[in-house]
Amino acid sequence: MEIILGIVAVAVGSYLIINGKRNADPLNRKCAAEICEYLADSPERDPTKIFGIFMSNARYQKQALHVISMVPVLLIKAGHPKEQAMGEVPFIRAVAMSLPK
């Protein structure tokens, strides 16, 4: 029983460390902030602009998926309703799927 709890604790700890490093990546944070700024300032959604933001920050598909998880939180902190912030995720995810792996 102790061995199983130890394995679970190591797995959870590893996940938290890896996720913390992704959140600490300055390019991930910069990319998420630029996407939030674009979404907040622009009444229309242009997928090529979002794609350009990902490419200008050298984010590939796996990193982009992590950046996407940061965007709603930043939008909510900027004062957008939670439903609206979460509603942006499918649009951004569709753009991220077209990025190189």
C-alpha positions in Angstrom: 0.0 0.0 0.0 2.8 2.4 0.9 4.5 1.6 -2.5 1.4 2.5 -4.4 1.0 5.8 -2.5 4.7 6.5 -3.1 4.3 5.9 -6.9 1.2 8.2 -7.0 3.0 10.9 -5.0 6.0 10.8 -7.5 3.6 10.9 -10.5 1.7 13.9 -9.1 4.9 15.7 -8.1 6.4 15.1 -11.6 3.3 16.5 -13.3 3.3 19.6 -11.1 7.0 20.2 -11.8 6.6 19.8 -15.5 3.5 22.0 -15.6 5.2 24.7 -13.5 8.1 24.8 -16.0 5.7 25.3 -18.9 4.0 28.2 -17.0 7.4 29.7 -16.3 8.4 29.6 -19.9 8.6 33.3 -20.9 7.7 32.7 -24.5 4.5 30.8 -23.4 3.5 33.6 -21.2 4.3 36.2 -23.8 2.4 34.3 -26.5 -0.7 33.9 -24.2 -0.6 37.6 -23.3 -0.4 38.6 -27.0 -3.3 36.4 -27.9 -5.4 37.8 -25.0 -4.5 41.4 -26.1 -5.6 40.5 -29.6 -8.9 38.9 -28.5 -9.7 41.8 -26.1 -8.9 44.6 -28.7 -10.3 43.0 -31.9 -14.1 42.6 -32.5 -13.5 40.1 -35.2 -11.5 36.9 -34.9 -8.9 36.3 -37.7 -7.3 32.9 -37.5 -4.3 34.1 -39.5 -3.5 36.7 -36.8 -3.6 34.1 -34.0 -1.4 31.8 -36.2 1.0 34.7 -36.7 1.2 35.2 -32.9 2.0 31.6 -32.4 4.7 31.6 -35.1 6.2 34.9 -34.0 6.8 33.4 -30.6 8.1 30.1 -32.1 5.5 28.0 -30.5 4.8 24.6 -32.0 1.7 22.5 -31.6 2.5 20.9 -28.2 3.5 24.2 -26.7 0.5 26.0 -28.2 -1.9 23.6 -26.5 -0.3 24.7 -23.2 -0.5 28.4 -24.1 -4.2 27.8 -24.9 -4.8 26.7 -21.3 -3.3 30.0 -20.1 -5.5 32.3 -22.3 -8.9 32.0 -20.5 -7.3 32.7 -17.1 -5.7 35.9 -18.5 -9.0 37.0 -20.1 -10.9 36.4 -16.9 -8.3 38.4 -15.0 -8.7 41.2 -17.6 -12.4 41.4 -16.7 -14.0 39.2 -19.4 -16.9 36.9 -18.3 -15.9 33.3 -17.7 -18.2 32.0 -20.3 -16.8 34.3 -23.0 -13.2 33.5 -22.0 -13.9 29.8 -22.1 -15.7 30.2 -25.4 -12.5 31.4 -27.1 -10.7 28.1 -26.4 -12.2 26.1 -29.3 -11.3 28.8 -31.8 -7.7 29.1 -30.6 -7.4 25.3 -30.4 -8.5 25.0 -34.1 -5.7 27.5 -35.1 -3.2 25.6 -32.9 -3.9 22.3 -34.6 -2.6 23.8 -37.9 0.8 24.6 -36.3 3.8 22.4 -37.0 4.4 19.6 -34.6 
